[in-house]
Amino acid sequence: MEFHSTAMDTGFSAPVAEKACPFSAQAYASDCESSQGSSHSSTPSPVTESSSSPLQPSSANASSERTCPATFTQEIDPVLLKHSLEDRVAYLTDFLNFTSHDAEAITKLAPAVNDIIPGLVDDMYAKLFEFDITKKVFMTRNQGFDGPLPTRLEDLTLDSAQIVFRKVFMRAWARRVLTADYSNGKTWAYMDKVGIMHTGVSPFKHQRTMGIAPLNVPYRDCALTLGLVQMILQNAILTLPEDTASMQEKLDAVAAITKVIWIQNDLFSRHYIDE
């Protein structure tokens, strides 16, 4: 799967610092010089609000002054955003400016943060057990689990077989966030399936064939859980010793993790919210 975005066309080859004008800067410089006089600077100036198009000034100013566009507006098809994962990820990564610099920042600190993952998962499930509405989710048999289930909510503990089973999946997801190849479309396809599988619809053919019930978790609780995970990961990164990572490296990694979590959040919400 290939994603077609500024940030992903080259496999996140370089951060995108600024949008480039889609029109020829040289042509505009010449055009401006000819209309404004050779004594004026050829540096393009922003389009005024009264301009009727990027290429033509408004009729009121046409005879006196020409302006050159400094930026451009991308055209985004909302239908494609809704139905095409490629276009959605292209939009998300472009909007958040998620680039190779972000991917490298995560990868660089991943080994130092990896050891906190078991504790992160334990803390996450402990939080989910603090509320009956989030704990009740695990009274239903989850994907791939064929062990015993308690019949009463009070009998469900953090050491119950299904919770131990779920923790394995959660640890795998957290490690993938830290080690994924974000230039590979399969990474985003995996994260999208993570979103689908919490809606009560299985994205995996073999599970549907075997009649394995997927999770059915309200989006509200998925979003809150991602927020908790983000806070724990950020804290783990920021408290790394200086001999492990400089403050700039930690800040870069926190920013990058934040972008990934928000992208994952969108890849949940798109399956719950009809927009």
N, C-alpha and C positions, 0 to 999 in steps of 0.2 A: 504493500500500500504506500502510495506516495502522496504527500501533502503539498499543496501548492500555495505557499505563502512566502513573503519576503524573508522571513526568518528561517524557513525550512527548505527552501529550494536548494540551498547549498549545504544542507546538513548542518545548519547553525554555524556556518563558517566564520561569521563575524557579527558582533552586535550591530544592531541598526540604530544609529544615534539620531538620525533625522530623515524624514521622508524627502525623497528627491522629487523635484518638479517633473511631471511626465512630458513636458514640452522642452524643446531644445533651448538651453540657456544661451547658446551662441546666437541663435536666431532671434531670441528676444532682445539680447544686448544690441544687435544690429538694428532691430526694429525700433528700440527705444532711442538709439542714437540718431536715427534718421528723423524721428518725429519730434525729439526734444532738443536736437542740436548737438553738435559734436562737443560743445563745452560742458555738457552734462555728463555725470558719471554713468557708465554702462551697467552698474550693479542693479539687478532687478529690484523693484520696490513692490510692496504688497498691493494686491488688488483692492481698490476702494469698495466700500459697501454698495455704492451706487452702480458699479459695473454690472452690465447685464450678462456677461460671460467672461471666462478666463481669457478668451482670445480678443474680445472686442470691448472697449470702454463704453460707458453709457453715451447715448446720443448727445446729452448735455455737455459732456466733456470731450467729445470726439475731435472737435476741431482745435482744442487748446492743449490737450495733454494725453499721452498714452501711458499706460501703466503695465508693469510686468508682474506676473504672479510669482510669489515666493513659496507657496505651498499648494497642495492639491488635496481634494477630497476623494477618498476611495468610494467606489460604488459597491455596496454589499447587498446581495440578494437574500432577503429573509427566508425565502422558501428553501434555498440551498442550505442556509444555516440550520434550518429545522430538520432537514432530511439527509444531508450529506455530512458524515463525520469528518471527511477531509476538509470541507469548507469551514466547518465549525472550528476545528482545531487551528486551521490557518488564521481565522479571525481572532481566536483567543490568544494565540501566541503573538500575533501581530499587535493586538490591542495592549497586552501586558508587556510587550517588547521582551519576550522570553527568547534568549539567543544562546549561542554557543558559550558565551561568557557565563551565563547562569548555569548551564549544564556542567561546565567545568568547575564552577564554584562548589556545586553539590558533590561532584565526584571526588574533589580534592579532600573534602572533610568527612566523606562517608566512612572511611575506616575508623576515624576517631569517635564518630557518633554511633556506629553500629552496635557497640556493646550496650547501649541504653535501650535498645529495641525491646528486649523481654520485659524490662521494667515499664516501658511506655505502654505496652499491651496490657500488662497487669493493672496499671493505673486506669487505663481506659475502661476495662471491664468492671473494675471496682466502682467507677463513676456510674456506669450504666446500671449497676445493681443498687444504686442509691434511690432509684425511682421505679415504682411498680410498672409504669407504662413502658419503660425501656427494658426492664427485666423480663416482662411477659413475652417479649419477642422470642426469647430462647426456650419457651415452653412448647414451641412448635418445632418439629423435626426439620433440621436444616439440610441443605444440599450435601449429599455424599455421606451423611452421618447415619449409621445404622445401629448405634449403641442404645443403651437404656435411657429413658426420659422419665423424670419425676412427674407425678400427677398433681402435685400441689406446688404453688409458687414458693412457699417457704422451704420446700425441700430442695430447691434449685440453689446450688452453691457455686462459688468460684472454682471449686475443684470438681464439679460435675462433669461427666464424660463429654457432653456436648460443648461445654464452655472450653474445655481443654482442646477439643477439636477446632473450635472457632479461633482460638488463639493462634493455632498453627497458621491458618489462613491470614490472620491479621499481621503476624510477624513477617510472612512472605510479602504482603503488600507493602509494609513499611520499608523492608529491605529493597524492594524494587524501586520505590520512590528515590532511594539514596543511590542506587547503582544503575538505573535504567539508561538505555541509549535513547535520548530524547530526539535524536535525528531520525529514529526509526518509527515508522507509522504503526508498527505492531505494539509499541509502548502505549500509544494513545488508544489503540483498539482495545487493549487489555483494560485500561482505566475506564473506558466506556462500558465494557462488560461488567466491571465492578459496580458501576452505577445501575445498570439494567438488573442485575441479579438481586438487588435489594427491593425491587418494585413488585415482586411476586410473579415475575415473568423470567423464565430461565433463558439466558442467551446461549446456552450450551446444548447442542443437539443431543448428545449422549445422555444428558440429564433428563431431557424431555422424553426420550425413548424409554428410559428406565423408570419414568414416573417419579423422579426425585423432586420434591417440592423446594422451590427457591425461597429465599428470605422475603419477608414482606414487612418492610420497615418504613414508617412515615418519613418523608423527606426532612421534616423539622429535626428529627433526631439524628439523621445522617449528617446534616449540616452542622449541628452542635458537636457531634463526635469529631468531625473534621477540624472544627475550631479547637477542640481540646488537643488533638494530635498536633496541630500547628503550634500551639503554645508550648507543648512539651519539647518538640523538636527545636524550636527557637531557643528555649532556655538551655537545652543541652549544648547547642552550638555556641551560644554567647558565654557560657561558663567554661568553655575549653581553656586550658592554660595557655599563656602567651607563647610558650616554647612549642606548642602544637600548632597554633594558628595565630596570625596577627589579627588585630582588631578589624582591619579592612577586609581580610579574608572571611572573618566571621560575619561581618555585616553583609558582604556579598552573598554568602551562603544563606543567611536568613532571608534576604530579599528573594533569592532564587527559590527557596523552599516555599515561601509565601505564594509566589506565582504558581508553583506546581499544585499546591493545595487548593487554590482558587480555581485552577483549571479542572482539577478532579471534582471540586464542588459543582462546577457547571456540568460536568459529565455525569453527575447524579441528577441535577435539577432538570436537565433536558428531557429526562424520561418521566418526570413527574408533572412538569408544567408545560402546558400546551402553548408554546410560543417559539 
